[in-house]
Structure formats: structure tokens, C-alpha cells
Amino acid sequence: MDLAAAPPALLTRRHLHIAGDWADPSSDDTVPVENPATASIIGEVPAGTPADVDRAVAAARAAFPGWAATAPEQRAAHLDRLHTALAARADEIARTVATELGTPLKLATRVQAGLPLKVLRSMVDLAARPAAEHTVGNSLVVREPVGVVGAITPWNYPLHQVVAKVAPALAAGCTVVLKPSELTPLTAYLLFDAITDAGLPPGVVNLVPGTGPVVGEALAAHPDVDLVSFTGSTATGRRIAHLAAERIARVSLELGGKSANIVLADADLPTAVKVGVGNALLNSGQTCTAWTRMLVHRDRYDEALDLVAAAVAGYRLGDPFDPATRLGPLASAAQARRVRDHVDRALADGARLVAGGPDAPLPPQGHFVAPTVFADVHPDSALAQEEVFGPVLAVIPFADTDEAVAIANNSRYGLAGAVWSADPDAALAVARRMRTGQVDVNGGAFNPLAPFGGYKQSGLGRELGAYGVEEFTELKAIQR
Ligand code: NAD
């Protein structure tokens, strides 16, 4: 075994991070951390309490006036040092995510460690720019930081989702209390190791690990939190919006998706299918933007199904630290169970199994689910409507472009999507008709400066780029 690629040793963390220092938790209770590839416990972190949240919010409140008044170029310099400290930990980040989430190491290196570094770099540049001001008639319109931010994040991209909140909040002049997912807290600790090395001012970013119902709710309901920035399931987003509504606090919500990949009749089919399958299976399908519905023109449908089956056969399940592995486990036993239930329900609903399924071979231990493809999925069925959050693809035929757009928009979600066509103008026209926050045309690359977020029940607000920084500001009009 390549020792450099070995999982980190037992990983236990005992502290919170409050007011610039490691701090003792108020309770001895802990949350275990599991390696989902082996189903063994690999460490533990403190189970934070509402009293811990109070201390962290007080530290963020105390730090707010100073950080808000810090010159943009100085805030940018702090973020630049944080980028350097985080980049120095890229290997450790990738190995930790591979261990506590199960992302194959190669993908963890490229995406789980690489993407947040790119996003943080973009925020260094944006932080250096003074907030835009403009004049309307006799009014000077200015943007000011919203205040103390409560950030609550999920487990599927455990550093990216944290950086996508913390970096723009800091760039805007806000201070933050972070509650990372209890399934992947160890990655968040690496960010705080980097924050310590970078010497960020005390209280500017604070960490309270723990469970959603205890720490998450205390943060969302806290009277001194001005904005709750949440990424996770739509059900939890709804709960957080309720809690924040009690005191009319602002919320940003990045929620679920059921994104459509529309393959028009003149598309480059091998490329569209290869990229489409890769997107649907990325991170074992635990990706909110995953194109989980592949919509294919009837003239190319059978050809596409053969290509899909062949592509899926190339995804080898196994140990995230084995270089031959292309698909790791799901994040938890509960997640694997939920995905298997979706597969059983799709079979009961009459969808045609093309690959994988309940009887496909699996590694002997860990929370694995075989990559699974269903054809002839009814657009109204549960599989086409509900977010599975696992390696399950639904293929649906369509007769013409109007029907493709209607099926794509037949969703309570509206996060992402894709269109493939030999005619770029035709593809763009379809992209404009899709009711989603992002659409990729012919495999257009992810852009960390583009606004990211959802229509409908996929969320409220936008992350990333200048739009992501604005999310953490208030507008003020000064009449003269
Ligand atoms: P989740 O909603 O269960 O948990 C997300 C976070 O919320 C965790 O930190 C959790 O502890 C916390 N939480 C849980 N209950 C809470 C409560 N009552 N009050 C406050 N906080 C609470 O979601 P998950 O299982 O961690 O993540 C999977 C879901 O997230 C999927 O539905 C996926 O689509 C969505 N997601 C969306 C995006 C996006 O950007 N739109 C990104 C990643 C994941």
C-alpha cells in the first residue's frame, strides 16, 4: 500500500474554536465519526450545546465592528494568508474527506480539496474591492455587511460548502459561527487549523460542531444571528426558514435538486452520455447539482441506453484509497438505506432496470450502493420527482423540444441542468427555457465566479462570485 495515500490515523478533536482560540466545550458529550467505507468509528468530536452557541455568537458579535471597519485590502490580505495555510493542507484535506465521507482519493484531491482553494482564491480578489456604491437621484446607495452569520453546512462537499459561505461572508465584512455536518466535522477542523495559522482576528470565524437539532437549531434561532446561511436538504431548509422567520432574520438556502440533462437529437451522443453519467455519479451521486434525469430524444433513445450501460460498467466500487476505485460508499448507513428504498420503489413503479439494482455485487463491508440506471421512467413517478442523493440515474424519452422542456421543468426543484446539441443557438434557447439557477451547454465548465443557487424549492439566494458576496450585505440609501 502507498503509505502517502493511507487514511489518517484515529481522528479525535476535543475543542470548539471560539474568539480566536481552541475552547473547551460545555459538555462532555461527543459525536462519533465513521469511515463509511468500513463502517468503523475513526474518531469523535464534541457535541456542542446551545450554551456553546451563545459563547460563539457573542464572540462573533464582539468581533463584528472591528472586522466590518477593516479596510478591504486588509481583509483580502487575511484571506490570502488563509488560502496559503489551507493550500499547505491540501493533501490532508483530501485524505480526511476520503476517510470520513468516502470520496475516492483522486476525486477528493481534485474536487474536495481543489475546488475550495479555487473559490477562496476568487474571494481574495473580490474582498480587495471596496463595496460598490452608486447614486440614484439624491440618494447615495451603499452596501454594508449584514452582521453575524450563522453557517450550517452538509457533508457531501464538506470543505467547499463551508468555504462558499465563510469566504464571501468575511469578504463582505461579516463575522461567522460555523456548524459543520456531524458526519464530516474533521474536514472543518482542518479549516480552523488553517485559520489559526493564518492569524485571523479573534472571533471573526468560530466553530461549534454538533448535531442539527441541537447546535443547528440554536444557531438558526439565535436572536443575535443576522443571517442564517444554510446548505442541505429542503426539509431542513424549511425548518431553518421557520426559525429565522420568528425574528425576521435573513436566510440564504442552498437546497436539493432533481436536475435534467436534455440530450437533443443532433447531440454528440457519446460525449453527452459519458459526461452525463459522470455528472450523475459524481461523489456517488451525492451532489446537489447532479443531472439525475437524462432526457433523450426518441430517435437516439436505444443508442443512448446502450452507451449509458457501457459507461456505468466502467465505474468500479471500492476502497476510496485504491487508485482503481471510481465510486466510493455513501456517506452513512442511513443514506445508503434511503437510496436502496428509492431503487425498490422505482422497481415497484415499473421502471426498467438497465444497470445495477438491488442484486448487483457490492464490497463486503461499508455503505455501498451499486450505480443503478432505470429507463422508461415516468416523469411523474417518485424516481423522477424526488431527490435520491445516490448513484441512481433515471432515463426518460421525449418526442420534441417542447416536451423535453416540459419534462425538465416538471419538478419542484430548480437547481441545475444541461443541454446537448450540435446547434449552440438551439441549445442556448433550451437553456433559457429551463427554470433552474444553472445550465451547462454542451459540457460548459464550472465557473466559480458565476452565481450558484436554485429556483423553486432548490433555495433562496445565490453563492459564489460577486453575487455570493452581495448575499452577505444590506443596502442602505442615504438621501442628500
Ligand atoms: P441535512 O439537511 O440533513 O443537513 C445539513 C446540515 O443541517 C447539517 O449540518 C445538519 O446537522 C443540519 N441540520 C439538520 N437538522 C437541522 C435542524 N433541525 N436545524 C438546523 N440544522 C439542522 O442535509 P444533509 O443530509 O447533510 O445533505 C444532503 C442534502 O443537502 C441533499 O438534499 C442535497 O441536495 C442538499 N445539498 C444542497 C446543496 C446546494 O448547494 N443546493 C449542496 C449540498 C447538499
Residues whose N, C-alpha, C, O or C-beta is under 5 A from the ligand:
A	BS01	NAD	I152 T153 P154 W155 K179 P180 S181 E182 G210 T211 G212 P213 G216 E217 T231 G232 S233 T234 T236 R239 E254 L255 G256 G257 C288 S458
